Amino acid sequence: MLNVIVTGATGMVGKGVLLECLDHPEIEQVLSISRRNTGIDHPKLKELIHKDFSEFDSVADQLKGYDTCYACMGVSAAGMNEDQYTKMTYGFTMALAKQLLQLNANMTFCYVSGEGTDSSEKGRTMWARVKGKTENDLLKLGFKAAFMFRPGGIIPLRGIEPSSKLYRVMIKNLMWLLKLVKALAPKSVVDTTQIGLAMVNAARKGYSKNVLRPHDIQLLAKD
């Protein structure tokens, strides 16, 4: 049985992961770390409302005894300069990861980045460089296992909606396009349930790759 942490559970991907964790028979307890309540009432679920993601030392006593972390928190790079985006993407993620590694030496850490992430850290696209550095440094930290999830197009299921108003509008108006892409190139699009199940299975049985692209997520989602 696994005790897991989920961040970003008020967002589209994080909520999908949270729902699959709550439903899964091999997960005993779920701790959601977020700035606001998820609005979900479930006997497995504990919620930690934490406002400052630059540090987790102040809540360290609540982070002990967990097997896995699903780091799904994220922000859009739109309108941000590189320093701002780096702080909220790289800085927040590494602060959490380092704190958890100190407290839970045998932890598996799963991080959601995105298709197009730049592992070289040298490309022209700012968000891709920052995500690439985040992935690279997470893989170097020394977790028992670490997996970087790079979903491409994502179809929300189970009534999930993106937290961002812009993304909600995009999903509403462009869902037909996502479904068309999935029909034409089925290995390139995943849904929120597949991401959640793949993350659960990464902790349960591992995977042959540390960086998972959409088709890897599809494969790992199958039990």
C-alpha positions as a Markdown table, in Angstrom:
| # | Residue | x | y | z |
|---|---|---|---|---|
| 1 | Met | 0.0 | 0.0 | 0.0 |
| 2 | Leu | 1.2 | 3.5 | -0.9 |
| 3 | Asn | 1.0 | 6.8 | 0.9 |
| 4 | Val | 1.3 | 9.6 | -1.7 |
| 5 | Ile | 1.5 | 13.4 | -2.0 |
| 6 | Val | -0.1 | 15.3 | -4.9 |
| 7 | Thr | 0.6 | 18.9 | -5.7 |
| 8 | Gly | -1.4 | 21.0 | -8.1 |
| 9 | Ala | -4.6 | 19.1 | -7.4 |
| 10 | Thr | -6.8 | 22.1 | -8.1 |
| 11 | Gly | -5.5 | 22.1 | -11.7 |
| 12 | Met | -6.5 | 19.9 | -14.6 |
| 13 | Val | -3.7 | 17.4 | -14.5 |
| 14 | Gly | -3.3 | 17.3 | -10.7 |
| 15 | Lys | -7.0 | 16.8 | -10.2 |
| 16 | Gly | -6.9 | 13.9 | -12.7 |
| 17 | Val | -4.0 | 12.3 | -10.8 |
| 18 | Leu | -5.8 | 12.9 | -7.4 |
| 19 | Leu | -9.0 | 11.2 | -8.5 |
| 20 | Glu | -7.1 | 8.1 | -9.8 |
| 21 | Cys | -5.2 | 8.0 | -6.5 |
| 22 | Leu | -8.3 | 8.2 | -4.4 |
| 23 | Asp | -9.9 | 5.4 | -6.5 |
| 24 | His | -6.9 | 3.0 | -6.6 |
| 25 | Pro | -7.0 | 0.1 | -4.1 |
| 26 | Glu | -3.3 | 0.1 | -3.6 |
| 27 | Ile | -3.1 | 3.7 | -2.4 |
| 28 | Glu | -3.9 | 4.0 | 1.3 |
| 29 | Gln | -3.6 | 7.8 | 1.9 |
| 30 | Val | -3.3 | 10.9 | -0.2 |
| 31 | Leu | -1.9 | 14.3 | 0.9 |
| 32 | Ser | -2.8 | 17.2 | -1.3 |
| 33 | Ile | -0.5 | 20.2 | -0.9 |
| 34 | Ser | -2.1 | 23.3 | -2.5 |
| 35 | Arg | -2.8 | 27.0 | -1.9 |
| 36 | Arg | -6.6 | 26.3 | -1.7 |
| 37 | Asn | -8.9 | 23.5 | -0.9 |
| 38 | Thr | -9.7 | 20.9 | -3.6 |
| 39 | Gly | -13.4 | 20.8 | -2.6 |
| 40 | Ile | -13.2 | 17.0 | -2.5 |
| 41 | Asp | -14.3 | 15.0 | 0.6 |
| 42 | His | -12.8 | 11.5 | 0.7 |
| 43 | Pro | -11.7 | 9.3 | 3.6 |
| 44 | Lys | -8.2 | 8.8 | 2.0 |
| 45 | Leu | -7.6 | 12.5 | 1.5 |
| 46 | Lys | -5.8 | 14.9 | 3.8 |
| 47 | Glu | -5.3 | 18.5 | 2.7 |
| 48 | Leu | -2.4 | 20.8 | 3.5 |
| 49 | Ile | -3.1 | 24.4 | 2.6 |
| 50 | His | 0.4 | 26.0 | 2.1 |
| 51 | Lys | 0.8 | 29.5 | 0.7 |
| 52 | Asp | 4.6 | 29.7 | 0.2 |
| 53 | Phe | 5.9 | 27.1 | -2.2 |
| 54 | Ser | 9.4 | 28.5 | -2.0 |
| 55 | Glu | 9.9 | 26.7 | 1.4 |
| 56 | Phe | 8.5 | 23.6 | 3.0 |
| 57 | Asp | 10.6 | 23.5 | 6.1 |
| 58 | Ser | 7.7 | 25.1 | 8.1 |
| 59 | Val | 5.4 | 22.1 | 7.3 |
| 60 | Ala | 8.1 | 19.4 | 7.3 |
| 61 | Asp | 6.5 | 17.5 | 10.1 |
| 62 | Gln | 3.4 | 16.9 | 7.9 |
| 63 | Leu | 5.5 | 15.5 | 5.0 |
| 64 | Lys | 7.0 | 12.4 | 6.7 |
| 65 | Gly | 6.0 | 8.8 | 5.9 |
| 66 | Tyr | 5.1 | 9.1 | 2.2 |
| 67 | Asp | 6.3 | 6.7 | -0.6 |
| 68 | Thr | 5.6 | 8.9 | -3.6 |
| 69 | Cys | 5.1 | 12.5 | -4.8 |
| 70 | Tyr | 3.2 | 13.4 | -7.9 |
| 71 | Ala | 4.3 | 17.0 | -8.6 |
| 72 | Cys | 1.6 | 18.4 | -10.9 |
| 73 | Met | 1.8 | 22.1 | -9.9 |
| 74 | Gly | 2.5 | 24.4 | -12.7 |
| 75 | Val | 1.9 | 27.9 | -14.2 |
| 76 | Ser | 1.7 | 29.2 | -17.7 |
| 77 | Ala | 4.7 | 31.1 | -19.0 |
| 78 | Ala | 2.4 | 33.6 | -20.8 |
| 79 | Gly | 3.2 | 37.1 | -19.7 |
| 80 | Met | 6.2 | 36.0 | -17.5 |
| 81 | Asn | 9.8 | 36.8 | -17.8 |
| 82 | Glu | 12.4 | 34.0 | -17.4 |
| 83 | Asp | 13.2 | 34.9 | -13.8 |
| 84 | Gln | 9.6 | 34.8 | -12.7 |
| 85 | Tyr | 8.9 | 31.6 | -14.5 |
| 86 | Thr | 12.0 | 30.0 | -13.2 |
| 87 | Lys | 11.1 | 30.9 | -9.6 |
| 88 | Met | 7.6 | 29.4 | -9.9 |
| 89 | Thr | 8.6 | 26.3 | -11.9 |
| 90 | Tyr | 12.1 | 25.3 | -11.1 |
| 91 | Gly | 12.4 | 27.0 | -7.6 |
| 92 | Phe | 9.1 | 25.8 | -6.2 |
| 93 | Thr | 9.6 | 22.2 | -7.5 |
| 94 | Met | 13.1 | 21.9 | -6.3 |
| 95 | Ala | 12.2 | 23.3 | -2.8 |
| 96 | Leu | 9.6 | 20.6 | -2.5 |
| 97 | Ala | 11.7 | 17.8 | -3.9 |
| 98 | Lys | 14.7 | 18.6 | -1.6 |
| 99 | Gln | 12.6 | 18.7 | 1.5 |
| 100 | Leu | 10.8 | 15.4 | 0.7 |
| 101 | Leu | 14.1 | 13.7 | -0.1 |
| 102 | Gln | 15.4 | 14.6 | 3.4 |
| 103 | Leu | 12.3 | 13.2 | 5.0 |
| 104 | Asn | 11.6 | 10.2 | 2.9 |
| 105 | Ala | 14.8 | 8.5 | 1.6 |
| 106 | Asn | 13.0 | 5.8 | -0.4 |
| 107 | Met | 10.6 | 8.1 | -2.2 |
| 108 | Thr | 9.6 | 7.9 | -5.9 |
| 109 | Phe | 9.2 | 11.4 | -7.4 |
| 110 | Cys | 7.0 | 12.0 | -10.5 |
| 111 | Tyr | 7.1 | 15.4 | -12.2 |
| 112 | Val | 4.8 | 16.8 | -14.9 |
| 113 | Ser | 6.6 | 18.9 | -17.5 |
| 114 | Gly | 5.4 | 18.7 | -21.0 |
| 115 | Glu | 6.0 | 17.6 | -24.6 |
| 116 | Gly | 8.7 | 19.8 | -26.1 |
| 117 | Thr | 10.7 | 20.2 | -22.9 |
| 118 | Asp | 14.3 | 21.0 | -23.7 |
| 119 | Ser | 16.7 | 18.6 | -21.9 |
| 120 | Ser | 19.7 | 20.5 | -23.4 |
| 121 | Glu | 18.6 | 23.7 | -21.5 |
| 122 | Lys | 20.0 | 25.7 | -24.4 |
| 123 | Gly | 17.1 | 26.1 | -26.8 |
| 124 | Arg | 15.3 | 29.3 | -27.8 |
| 125 | Thr | 12.0 | 28.5 | -26.0 |
| 126 | Met | 12.1 | 29.9 | -22.5 |
| 127 | Trp | 9.6 | 27.6 | -20.8 |
| 128 | Ala | 11.2 | 24.5 | -22.4 |
| 129 | Arg | 14.6 | 25.4 | -21.1 |
| 130 | Val | 13.3 | 25.9 | -17.6 |
| 131 | Lys | 11.3 | 22.7 | -17.6 |
| 132 | Gly | 14.4 | 20.9 | -19.0 |
| 133 | Lys | 16.6 | 22.2 | -16.1 |
| 134 | Thr | 13.9 | 21.2 | -13.6 |
| 135 | Glu | 13.8 | 17.6 | -15.1 |
| 136 | Asn | 17.6 | 17.3 | -15.2 |
| 137 | Asp | 18.1 | 18.4 | -11.6 |
| 138 | Leu | 15.3 | 16.3 | -10.3 |
| 139 | Leu | 16.9 | 13.2 | -11.9 |
| 140 | Lys | 20.2 | 14.1 | -10.2 |
| 141 | Leu | 18.8 | 14.5 | -6.7 |
| 142 | Gly | 19.0 | 10.9 | -5.6 |
| 143 | Phe | 15.4 | 9.7 | -5.3 |
| 144 | Lys | 14.9 | 5.9 | -5.3 |
| 145 | Ala | 13.1 | 6.5 | -8.6 |
| 146 | Ala | 12.2 | 9.6 | -10.6 |
| 147 | Phe | 10.0 | 9.9 | -13.6 |
| 148 | Met | 9.4 | 13.0 | -15.8 |
| 149 | Phe | 6.0 | 13.0 | -17.5 |
| 150 | Arg | 5.7 | 14.9 | -20.8 |
| 151 | Pro | 2.1 | 14.8 | -21.9 |
| 152 | Gly | 1.3 | 16.5 | -25.2 |
| 153 | Gly | -2.3 | 17.1 | -25.9 |
| 154 | Ile | -4.5 | 16.4 | -22.9 |
| 155 | Ile | -8.2 | 15.5 | -22.9 |
| 156 | Pro | -9.8 | 16.2 | -19.5 |
| 157 | Leu | -12.2 | 13.4 | -18.3 |
| 158 | Arg | -14.4 | 12.9 | -15.2 |
| 159 | Gly | -15.8 | 16.4 | -15.4 |
| 160 | Ile | -12.4 | 18.0 | -14.9 |
| 161 | Glu | -11.9 | 21.6 | -16.2 |
| 162 | Pro | -8.6 | 23.5 | -16.4 |
| 163 | Ser | -8.2 | 26.0 | -13.6 |
| 164 | Ser | -7.1 | 28.7 | -16.0 |
| 165 | Lys | -9.9 | 30.7 | -17.7 |
| 166 | Leu | -7.8 | 30.8 | -20.9 |
| 167 | Tyr | -7.3 | 27.0 | -20.9 |
| 168 | Arg | -11.0 | 26.4 | -20.2 |
| 169 | Val | -11.9 | 28.5 | -23.2 |
| 170 | Met | -9.3 | 26.7 | -25.4 |
| 171 | Ile | -10.5 | 23.3 | -24.3 |
| 172 | Lys | -14.1 | 24.2 | -24.9 |
| 173 | Asn | -13.4 | 25.6 | -28.4 |
| 174 | Leu | -10.7 | 23.3 | -29.5 |
| 175 | Met | -11.7 | 19.9 | -28.1 |
| 176 | Trp | -12.8 | 18.9 | -31.6 |
| 177 | Leu | -9.2 | 19.5 | -32.8 |
| 178 | Leu | -7.7 | 17.4 | -29.9 |
| 179 | Lys | -10.0 | 14.5 | -30.8 |
| 180 | Leu | -9.1 | 14.8 | -34.4 |
| 181 | Val | -5.4 | 14.7 | -33.6 |
| 182 | Lys | -6.0 | 11.7 | -31.4 |
| 183 | Ala | -7.9 | 9.9 | -34.2 |
| 184 | Leu | -5.1 | 10.7 | -36.7 |
| 185 | Ala | -2.1 | 10.2 | -34.4 |
| 186 | Pro | -3.4 | 8.2 | -31.4 |
| 187 | Lys | 0.0 | 8.0 | -29.7 |
| 188 | Ser | 0.3 | 11.8 | -29.3 |
| 189 | Val | -2.7 | 12.6 | -27.1 |
| 190 | Val | -3.5 | 11.4 | -23.6 |
| 191 | Asp | -6.3 | 12.0 | -21.2 |
| 192 | Thr | -6.2 | 12.9 | -17.5 |
| 193 | Thr | -7.2 | 9.4 | -16.4 |
| 194 | Gln | -4.2 | 7.9 | -18.3 |
| 195 | Ile | -1.8 | 10.4 | -16.7 |
| 196 | Gly | -3.2 | 9.5 | -13.3 |
| 197 | Leu | -3.0 | 5.7 | -13.8 |
| 198 | Ala | 0.5 | 6.0 | -15.3 |
| 199 | Met | 1.7 | 7.9 | -12.3 |
| 200 | Val | 0.3 | 5.4 | -9.9 |
| 201 | Asn | 1.8 | 2.5 | -11.9 |
| 202 | Ala | 5.2 | 4.3 | -12.0 |
| 203 | Ala | 5.3 | 4.1 | -8.2 |
| 204 | Arg | 3.9 | 0.5 | -8.1 |
| 205 | Lys | 6.1 | -1.1 | -10.7 |
| 206 | Gly | 8.5 | 1.4 | -12.3 |
| 207 | Tyr | 9.1 | 1.9 | -16.0 |
| 208 | Ser | 12.0 | 1.4 | -18.4 |
| 209 | Lys | 12.5 | 5.1 | -19.1 |
| 210 | Asn | 12.9 | 8.1 | -16.8 |
| 211 | Val | 11.4 | 10.5 | -19.3 |
| 212 | Leu | 7.9 | 9.5 | -20.5 |
| 213 | Arg | 6.3 | 10.9 | -23.6 |
| 214 | Pro | 2.6 | 10.5 | -24.5 |
| 215 | His | 2.8 | 6.9 | -25.8 |
| 216 | Asp | 4.8 | 5.8 | -22.8 |
| 217 | Ile | 2.1 | 7.3 | -20.6 |
| 218 | Gln | -0.5 | 5.4 | -22.5 |
| 219 | Leu | 1.4 | 2.1 | -22.1 |
| 220 | Leu | 2.1 | 2.6 | -18.4 |
| 221 | Ala | -1.5 | 3.4 | -17.7 |
| 222 | Lys | -2.4 | -0.1 | -18.6 |
| 223 | Asp | -2.3 | -2.4 | -15.6 |
